[in-house]
Amino acid sequence: MNNRVSIRELAREAGVSISTVSRYLKGELAIKSETRKRIQKAAWAIGYPLPNGAPSRGRRTLGLIVPNLSNLFYGTLVDAIVQAAHLAGYRIIVESTHDSPQRQMDYVANFRDYPVDGILYCGHTAENDVLRRYAEDGGRVVLVDEDVPDMVNVSRVFVDNYGGMVQEVRYLLQCGHRQIGYIGGPTGLMTADQRLKGFRDEMQEWGITVDPRLIISGEFYPEMGMQAAAEFLDHQVSAIVAADDMVAVGVLQYCRLHGITVPDGLSLVGFDDIALASLLMPPLTTVHQPIETLGRRAVEALLWQLEDATREVVTEVLPVSLVVRESVQAWAPVSVGL
């Protein structure tokens, strides 16, 4: 802290009493948003650095930002994060952005002003200038599931998206499939880009040239699966890789509506292994993400920094595994030891 600037000067600059500033900084006083912003603005103006999270340490509160809660992957992830935080004595404020880049930035600003002790960020874009500035100013951030590549001094907890897709495509190829359609996520997202790279690389490893018409990128929603399935079946694919289980649900719905049986008429794989995957008809072959572990390790990474600001940030990539169920037709003997 800059000892040349006193709390008395901060109070004078903000136009509030010394006791108000002192109790606010200790987390002993909940004040109006306007007053809080005046104190923060005054601190920035006179060079009195507010310890990140200090005003909220009495609250022991973490902020969590997710793209949406309609995708069961995020619902499971949020539940895991909330449970892990509660066990550590923290409460969670959850904000769903509905896939809006502007809301992603707005919610970070809200958490900065609230303030919270730290932010768990599951974004849906590769950029967030407000989050980057928050981290540069000393805010504690853990990026969960998706990356924001230009950010430094933040921890990251991901899964092996590339390796999971390689396993899945290899299994389809071992089953005898060659004409394979791929439904991916938004380009520019780490998860979507790594899964697509895994698909391309494994196809190339088997000497198969990928037809550009058999790769479609979009949002991770069932509607995307229905639209892509219609296009792929015109090209007589024998299998579809859905890079998200909710997209696979859309493919199954299209098949039901058009009298196509899975796996006899079309083989299908997903990615995530949400709870619904094993309950579908047929049960879905997919890549299992350790979603609960992902959430728990993200909370641990954030609390690790909150307990000691001198600790180094961490990057952790969790392993995934292929779960073989009944949605793929095998035309050749298959070794599942992938």
N, C-alpha and C positions, 0 to 999 in steps of 0.2 A: 504494500500500500504506500502511496505517496504521503510521507509524514509532513510535508510542507503544507498540505491542505487538511484542515481540521474539520471535524463534524460540525463545529460551530459555524464555519464558513459555508458548509453544505446546507445547513438549516437556513442560514441567512439568504443564500442564493435561491433556495426553493420557496422561501416565504412561509416556513412552518417552524414549529418549536424544535429545540434540540431534542427534547424527550420523544417527540413524534418520530424524528429521524432515527434515533437510537433504538426505540422499540421496534420500528419497522425493519431495520437492518437485522435485528435479532430474531425476526419472525414472531414477535410477541403481539403485533398489532395489525389487524386487518383494516386497511384504509381505503378510501374511495379511489376509483381508478384515476380521476383527475389529479389527486394529490400524489399518488404513486408516480404518475408520469412526470409531475413537476420535480419530484426528488430525483428521478432518473435523469431527466434533462439537465438539471442543475449539476449532477455528478459528472456527466459527460462534459459540460461546459467548463467546469473548473478543474477537471482532472482528478476527480475523486473516484477511483475505480471501485465499482460495486462488486464485491465477491460474488461470482455467479452462483445463484441458488441461495445466497445467504438470507434474502428476505423470506424465502419459503422453507427454510430448513425446519422451522417449527411445524409446517404443514406436512413435510415429507411427501411431496407430490411429484409425479412424473407425468409428462405429456406424451401421448401416443397418437401418431397420425397414420392413417391407413387410407388406401384408395377407395374402398367400398366394403360394405359388410354383406352384400348379396352373394358374393363369391364365398363358398364355404371354406376355402383355404384361409381367408382373412378372419372369418368368424372363429375358426379353431386357433389361429395364431393369437388373436386378441384375448381369447379366453386363457391361453397359456401365459401370456404376458401379465394379465391381471392377477392370476393366481400366484405367479412368482413374485410380483411386486407386493402383494398383500402379505405373503409369508415373510417378506423382508421388512414389513411395517410401513410400506408406502401405499398410497392410493394412486389410482390412474385416472387421468382425464383423457377420454378417447374422442378423437375427431375424425369423421369420415369425410373425405373430400369429394366423393362422387366423381372421381377421376378428373377433377378440375385443377389444372396447374395453378390458377390464381388462388384457389382455396388452399392449396398446399402452402403457398407463401403467407396467406392471411393467417392461417392457424399457427404457423411458426411465430409470426408477429404477436399474436394473442398470447402464446405461451411465454414469449420473451417479456411481455408487459405484465403478465399475471402476478409474479413469475412462477415458473416451476423449477425444480432442482435440475432437471435434464430432460432431453427429448429422445424418444424412440421413434425413428422416422422410417416408415415403409412407404416410400414415394412411388409415383407412377410416371415420373419424368426424370430425365438424366440431369436436370438443372434445377437449382433453387437458390437464387442469390440471397434471399433473406436468411435461409438456413446457413449458407456459407458465412455470411457476416456474423450471425449469431455465434458460430463456432470460432471464428477469428477473434471475437470479443471475449472469448473464454467460456462460452456456453458448452455444456457437456452434451454430446450427441452420439448416438449409436445408429448407424444405418443398418436396417434389417431387411433382408431378402433382396432389395434393389440397391444399386450403387448410385452415388452422385460423384462422378470421377474427379471433378476438380476440387473436392474438399480434402483438406489436410487436418491432422490432429483430431480425427474422429475414429471411433472404433467401428468395425464392420463385422456382421455375422451373416453369412450366406450359406447356401448349399451348393453341391457340385452339380450345377445345371448341365454343364457340358458332358461330364462323365455319365450322368443319368441318361441323357439322350443317346449317347453312344451305345450303352447297354441295350436300350430299347430297340434301336434300329438294327443292331446286330441280331437280336432275337428274331425280328421279322424276316431278316435276310436268311437266317438259318432255317426258318420255317418255309422258305422257298419263295417268298414274295420279292418282286422286282419292280413292279409298277406301283409306286407308293406315293400317295399325296401327303403333303405336310401343311398343317394349319398352325401358324406361329402367332406370337404376340406382336405388339407394336415395335417396329424397328427403332433402334436407339436405346431400348431398355436392356440392361445387362442380362436379365433372365432370358428375354426373348432372343437376344443376339447369341448368347452362349448355346442355347438349345438348338437354334438353327445351325450354328457352326458344327455342333455335334452331329446333327443329321447329315449335313453336306460331307463332312470328313469321313464318316463311316460308310456312306454310299460310295465315295471316291475310293476308299480303302478296298472295297469289293469290286472296283472297276466299273461302276455304274454311273453313267452321265445323268444328272438330274435335269429333267425337263422343267424349264422355268414356269411353265403353266401349272405345274404340280406343287408350287409353293405359293401359299396365300398368307399374308400377314394382316392382322386386325386386332380387335380387342378380345380379351379373355371372357367372352360371354357365350351362352348357348346359341344365340342368334347367329353368331359368327360361324359356329359349327354347321348349322343348317344351311347357310348360304354357300359355304365352301364345299359341303358334301354334294350339293346339286351340281357344282361345276366339275368336281373331280369325277363323279360317276359318268359324266359325259365322255371322260377320257379313259374309261374302263380301268380304273385303278382296282387292285385287289386288296389294298390295305390303306388305311389313313392313320397318320400320326397326328394326334391332337396334342399340342404342347401345353395343355391345361385340361384338367378333368371336366370343368364346366363346359368347355368347348366340345369335348367328347359326348357330353350329355346331349348337346344340340345335334351332333351327328346321329346319335341313336334315335332321337326324335324324328329326324328326317327319314331315316330308314323305316321306322314304324309306319309313318304316314304314306310311304311309297312301296310298302310290301317287300322291303329288302331285309333278309335275315342276316343277323350277325351271330356267328362268324361265317356261316355257309356262303352268303352272298357278298360279304364284305368283312374284312378283319379290321379291328380298331384297337388302338392303344391311347392312353391318356398320359397325364403327368401331374403328380401331387399326391395321389392316394388319399383324397378326402374321404370322410366317413361314408359318403354316399356311394363311392366307387364299388364297394363289395356288395351293395344292395341292388345294383342295376341288373337288368335282364338283357343280356347275360352279364355276370360280374365282370368288371373291367380290368383288363391287364394294364398296369400303369407303373410309373416310377414312384416309389414311396419316399416322400420327404419327411424327415423327422420334425414335424411342425411344432409339436410340444417342446422338443429340445431346442429348436430354433428360438422360440419365444423365451424360454428360461435362460438360455445362454446370452441373449440380448440384454435381459434385465441384469444378469450378473456382470456383464461387461460395463454397463452404465454405473452400477453401484460400485464397482471396482474403482472407477475414476472419482466418484463422489466421495468415497472414503479417503482417498489420497490423490490430490490433484497432480502430484509429481509422477504418478505411475504412467507408464507408456500406454498408448492406445494399442488395441489388438485387432487383428484380422483373422477370422476363423471361418473355414469352409467345412461344413458338415457333410459327411458321406451320405449317399442315397443308395437305394437298391431297387432292382426290378421285382415287381410282384406279378407273377404269372397266374392269370385266372382263366376265363373261358371265352374271351372276346377275340381270339386269334385262331385261325385255322392253320394247322401245320401240314404242309405237303411233303415234308422231309423229316427224317429223324433229327431231333433237336437236343443239344446239350444245354441245359439250363445253367450250368456252371459258367456264368458269363464274367 
